[in-house]
Amino acid sequence: MTLLYTPQSSVIMNASHPNASTPLCYSINSPPFAYHPTIASAYFSSVFSALGLTSNLVAVVVLLQSFRRTKSRSRSFFQVFLCGLVLTDFLGLLVTGSIVVSFHVTHFNWREVDPNCHFCNFMGMSMVFYGLSPLLLGATMAIERFIGINCPFARSQSMSKTRPVAMVLMVWMIAGCISLLPVCGVGSYHMQIPGSWCFFNISSVGVDKVFSLVFSLVGLACLAVSFVLNTVSVVTLIRVCCGPGGDQRRRDHEIEMMVQLLLIMVIASVCWCPLLVFVAQTVLSGRLLQIKFLLLWLRFATWNQILDPWVYILFRRAVLQRIYPNLHWSRRSMLTLYPSLRSTVRRLTRTSSAGDHDHNHREAKTTTVTVRKSSDNRH
């Protein structure tokens, strides 16, 4: 999502009140607006969109090269989700950014170009779809990593090669269905100040309140699921990584994937939580919508599409080892880098070893009793 960076004081809404024939999307803010363009706003929108598109294109190239070299099945699954996330961010910037930049360059009148609100509805749907899709994909990736780390055998047996692609398509379908709700009567899309974009009506009345809460709660639920599952996965991965035995190369890939997933979660939380909480607070409290905060938090959310690709570009083992040649993913190096983990890892490893020892002891005892019974029966 790319928004026009314009001071609110430079845009004055038309004083004429909409009449009964005014289309729904113009019933709150009706163009034309008394717009005073500034060079800074056009420059910001263009540079912002170009930076985001370039970053995502570079990330696509990096992911494709990495995918060709990957032999690990779990890592190839994870890269399919990453490709889906990069593609979503790229298309989101391309669609919404092109509309905003075009408005900034041509200053077209929305009511003349789009008298029936089709174009406005399309942009509103795009804002919702490309906003929720990364959050849903982040939660899906957290679920996939949770199963892959905690139940690797079950996942490897049940998950086909085409399953990740189907899951990405399912996420897009869910986000698309949510974005269609205002068109079907649950909520509504409206022209928003300063006149360069459309979004759903954030209101505490009727169906607009319902859709506002759906948008906010779905996004917050995705972030909560990501946080809980990623936390459990990290604890499990520390136990596996710092325990004896096992394939060190496989652990390296698991750590790399978890680092990337944690960064994606942190970026999404920082960028999206303010907007999602703001929407929920506005509709639940019944306060009037504060445009300046809506624009501010939407710009925060837009940074998610720019920062995401740099996670895949920079936070790879190959890049980190070039920057820090002495950095290794071994047990010793991890405990040296993070001394606070020593006691925790020691306790977790001891608990895990004790549990495994008790489990093995019980199995051996059960086997011995069974053998003795069989021997007695034969005699």
C-alpha positions in Angstrom: 0.0 0.0 0.0 1.4 3.4 -1.0 -0.2 6.6 0.2 0.2 10.2 -0.8 2.4 12.1 1.5 0.6 15.4 1.7 0.1 17.6 4.7 -3.5 17.7 5.7 -3.6 21.5 5.6 -2.9 21.4 1.9 -6.1 19.6 1.1 -9.5 21.2 1.7 -12.6 19.1 1.1 -15.2 20.5 -1.3 -17.8 22.5 0.7 -20.7 21.1 -1.4 -22.7 18.4 0.4 -23.4 15.2 -1.5 -27.0 14.8 -2.6 -29.2 11.8 -2.9 -27.7 10.8 -6.3 -24.2 10.7 -4.9 -22.6 7.3 -5.2 -21.9 5.5 -1.9 -18.1 5.8 -2.1 -18.4 9.6 -2.3 -21.1 10.1 0.3 -18.6 11.0 3.1 -15.8 12.7 1.2 -17.0 14.0 -2.1 -14.4 15.2 -4.7 -13.3 17.4 -6.3 -11.0 18.7 -3.6 -9.3 22.0 -3.4 -5.9 20.4 -3.9 -2.6 22.3 -3.7 0.1 19.9 -5.0 3.6 20.0 -3.7 6.8 18.7 -5.3 7.7 16.9 -2.0 4.5 14.8 -2.1 5.0 13.6 -5.7 8.7 12.9 -5.1 8.0 11.0 -1.9 5.3 8.8 -3.5 7.4 8.0 -6.5 10.6 7.2 -4.6 8.7 5.2 -2.0 7.0 3.0 -4.6 10.3 2.6 -6.6 12.2 1.6 -3.5 9.6 -1.0 -2.5 9.3 -2.5 -6.0 13.1 -2.7 -6.5 13.6 -4.3 -3.1 11.0 -7.0 -3.8 12.4 -7.7 -7.3 15.9 -8.2 -5.7 14.3 -10.5 -3.1 12.6 -12.5 -5.9 15.9 -13.1 -7.7 17.7 -14.1 -4.4 14.9 -16.5 -3.5 14.9 -18.1 -7.0 18.6 -18.7 -6.9 18.4 -20.1 -3.4 15.5 -22.3 -4.4 17.5 -23.9 -7.2 20.3 -24.8 -4.9 18.1 -26.1 -2.1 18.0 -29.8 -1.5 16.2 -29.8 1.8 12.5 -30.4 1.5 11.6 -28.3 4.6 13.6 -25.4 3.3 12.1 -25.6 -0.1 8.6 -25.5 1.5 9.6 -22.4 3.5 10.9 -20.7 0.4 7.6 -21.2 -1.4 5.9 -19.3 1.4 8.6 -16.6 1.1 8.1 -16.3 -2.6 4.3 -15.9 -2.0 5.0 -13.2 0.5 7.4 -11.3 -1.8 5.0 -11.6 -4.7 2.2 -10.3 -2.5 4.3 -7.3 -1.4 5.4 -6.5 -4.9 1.9 -6.6 -6.4 0.5 -4.6 -3.5 3.0 -1.8 -4.1 2.5 -2.0 -7.9 -1.3 -1.7 -7.8 -1.8 0.8 -5.0 1.4 2.8 -5.8 0.5 3.2 -9.5 -2.9 4.6 -8.6 -1.5 7.1 -6.0 1.4 8.2 -8.3 -1.0 8.6 -11.2 -3.3 10.8 -9.2 -0.4 12.9 -8.0 0.9 13.4 -11.6 -2.5 14.0 -13.4 -4.7 15.2 -10.5 -7.7 13.5 -12.1 -11.2 13.9 -10.7 -12.3 10.6 -9.2 -16.0 11.3 -9.8 -15.4 12.0 -13.5 -13.1 9.0 -14.0 -15.1 6.7 -11.7 -18.8 7.8 -11.5 -20.0 4.4 -10.4 -17.3 3.7 -7.7 -15.9 0.7 -9.5 -12.3 2.1 -9.4 -12.7 3.2 -5.8 -14.0 -0.2 -4.8 -11.1 -1.9 -6.6 -8.5 0.2 -4.7 -10.3 -0.4 -1.4 -10.3 -4.1 -2.1 -6.6 -3.9 -3.0 -5.7 -2.1 0.2 -7.5 -4.8 2.3 -6.3 -7.8 0.3 -2.6 -6.7 0.1 -2.8 -5.7 3.8 -4.1 -8.9 5.2 -2.3 -11.3 2.9 1.2 -10.8 4.5 -0.3 -11.2 8.0 -2.1 -14.4 7.0 1.0 -15.7 5.3 3.1 -14.9 8.3 0.8 -16.9 10.5 0.7 -19.8 8.0 4.5 -19.8 7.9 4.6 -19.9 11.7 2.3 -22.9 11.7 4.4 -24.6 9.1 7.6 -24.1 11.0 6.0 -25.1 14.3 4.9 -28.5 12.7 8.2 -28.9 10.9 10.3 -28.4 14.1 8.1 -30.1 16.7 6.6 -32.9 14.5 9.1 -33.3 11.6 8.3 -36.9 10.9 4.6 -36.4 10.7 5.0 -33.3 8.5 7.4 -35.1 6.1 5.1 -38.0 5.6 1.9 -36.1 5.2 2.9 -33.0 3.2 3.2 -33.3 -0.6 5.4 -31.1 -2.7 2.4 -29.1 -4.0 0.9 -28.5 -0.5 2.8 -25.2 0.1 1.6 -23.7 -3.2 -2.0 -24.7 -2.3 -1.6 -23.2 1.1 -0.4 -19.9 -0.4 -3.4 -19.9 -2.8 -5.7 -20.6 0.1 -4.4 -17.6 2.0 -4.9 -15.4 -1.0 -8.4 -16.7 -1.3 -9.2 -16.0 2.3 -7.9 -12.4 2.0 -9.8 -12.0 -1.2 -13.1 -13.1 0.4 -12.6 -10.7 3.2 -11.8 -7.8 0.8 -15.1 -8.6 -1.1 -17.3 -8.2 2.0 -17.9 -4.4 1.6 -18.9 -5.0 -2.0 -21.4 -7.6 -0.8 -22.9 -5.2 1.7 -20.8 -5.9 4.9 -19.1 -2.5 5.2 -18.3 0.0 2.4 -15.4 1.5 0.6 -15.1 5.3 0.6 -13.0 8.0 -0.8 -10.5 9.1 1.8 -8.7 12.4 2.5 -6.6 13.8 0.8 -8.4 12.3 -2.2 -5.8 10.0 -3.6 -7.0 6.7 -2.2 -10.0 4.6 -1.1 -10.4 2.5 2.0 -13.2 0.9 4.0 -15.3 3.3 6.2 -14.0 3.1 9.8 -17.2 3.7 11.7 -18.9 2.5 14.8 -22.3 2.3 13.1 -23.9 -0.8 11.6 -22.1 -3.0 9.1 -19.2 -0.6 8.8 -18.4 -1.5 12.5 -18.6 -5.2 11.7 -16.2 -5.0 8.8 -13.8 -2.7 10.7 -13.7 -5.3 13.6 -13.2 -8.2 11.1 -10.3 -6.4 9.5 -8.7 -5.5 12.8 -9.3 -8.8 14.7 -8.1 -11.0 11.8 -4.9 -9.0 11.6 -4.3 -9.1 15.4 -5.1 -12.8 15.5 -2.5 -13.5 12.8 0.1 -11.6 14.8 -0.8 -13.4 18.0 -0.6 -16.8 16.4 2.7 -16.0 14.9 4.1 -14.8 18.2 2.9 -17.9 20.2 4.0 -20.5 17.7 7.3 -18.8 16.9 8.2 -18.6 20.6 7.5 -22.3 21.0 9.5 -23.1 17.9 12.5 -21.1 19.1 12.5 -22.9 22.5 12.3 -26.3 20.7 15.0 -25.3 18.3 17.4 -24.2 21.1 16.9 -27.6 22.7 17.5 -29.5 19.4 20.4 -27.3 18.3 22.3 -27.4 21.7 21.6 -31.0 22.3 24.1 -33.8 21.4 24.2 -35.5 18.0 22.1 -34.7 15.0 22.9 -33.2 11.6 24.6 -29.8 12.0 23.8 -28.8 8.5 20.1 -29.4 9.0 20.2 -27.3 12.2 21.9 -24.5 10.3 19.0 -24.3 7.9 16.4 -24.5 10.7 18.1 -21.6 12.5 18.3 -19.5 9.4 14.6 -20.0 8.7 13.6 -19.2 12.2 15.7 -16.0 12.3 14.0 -14.9 9.1 10.6 -15.8 10.3 11.1 -14.0 13.6 12.3 -10.8 11.8 9.2 -11.0 9.5 7.0 -11.3 12.6 8.7 -8.3 14.4 8.5 -6.1 11.3 4.8 -7.0 10.8 4.0 -6.3 14.4 5.7 -3.0 14.5 4.2 -1.8 11.2 0.7 -3.2 11.6 -0.2 -3.2 15.3 -0.7 0.6 15.5 -3.2 0.6 12.6 -5.1 -2.5 13.7 -5.4 -1.3 17.3 -6.3 2.2 16.1 -9.2 0.8 14.0 -10.5 -1.3 16.8 -10.3 1.5 19.3 -12.1 3.9 17.0 -15.1 1.7 16.3 -15.4 0.3 19.8 -15.1 3.7 21.5 -17.5 5.5 19.1 -15.1 8.4 18.6 -14.9 10.3 15.3 -12.2 9.1 12.9 -9.0 11.1 13.3 -7.6 11.4 9.7 -4.1 12.4 10.7 -3.6 9.2 12.8 -5.2 7.1 10.1 -2.7 8.4 7.5 0.2 8.1 10.0 -0.5 4.4 10.9 -1.2 3.5 7.2 2.2 4.8 6.3 3.6 2.7 9.1 1.9 -0.3 7.6 3.2 0.4 4.2 6.8 0.1 5.4 6.1 -3.6 6.0 6.2 -4.1 2.2 9.6 -2.4 1.9 11.3 -4.0 4.9 10.1 -7.5 4.3 12.3 -8.3 1.3 15.4 -7.1 3.0 15.0 -9.9 5.5 15.5 -12.5 2.8 18.3 -10.4 1.1 20.4 -9.7 4.2 19.7 -12.3 6.8 21.0 -15.4 5.0 23.9 -17.5 6.2 25.9 -16.7 3.1 25.6 -13.0 3.7 26.1 -13.1 7.5 29.2 -15.2 7.1 30.7 -12.7 4.7 30.0 -9.9 7.1 31.1 -11.9 10.2 33.5 -14.6 8.9 34.0 -16.0 12.4 30.3 -16.4 13.0 29.2 -20.1 13.2 25.9 -21.6 14.1 27.4 -24.1 16.5 26.5 -24.6 20.1 29.6 -23.0 21.4 29.3 -19.8 19.2 25.6 -19.4 20.1 26.3 -19.6 23.9 29.2 -17.2 23.4 27.1 -14.7 21.6 24.2 -15.0 24.0 25.6 -15.8 27.5 22.1 -15.4 29.0 21.1 -18.5 27.2 23.6 -20.7 28.9 21.6 -21.5 32.0 18.4 -21.8 30.0 19.9 -24.1 27.5 21.6 -26.2 30.2 18.3 -26.6 32.0 16.3 -27.4 28.8 18.9 -29.9 27.6 19.1 -31.5 31.1 15.3 -31.8 31.2 15.2 -33.2 27.7 18.0 -35.7 28.4 16.4 -36.8 31.6 13.0 -37.3 29.9 14.6 -39.3 27.1 16.5 -41.4 29.6 13.4 -42.1 31.6 11.5 -42.9 28.5 14.2 -45.3 27.2 14.4 -46.9 30.7 10.7 -47.5 30.7 10.8 -49.0 27.2 13.7 -51.3 28.1 11.9 -52.4 31.3 8.7 -53.1 29.3 10.6 -55.1 26.7 12.3 -57.2 29.4 9.0 -58.1 31.1 7.5 -59.0 27.7 10.4 -61.3 26.9 10.2 -63.0 30.3 6.5 -63.6 29.9 7.0 -65.1 26.4 9.8 -67.4 27.7 7.6 -68.6 30.6 4.7 -69.3 28.3 7.0 -71.4 26.1 8.2 -73.4 29.1 
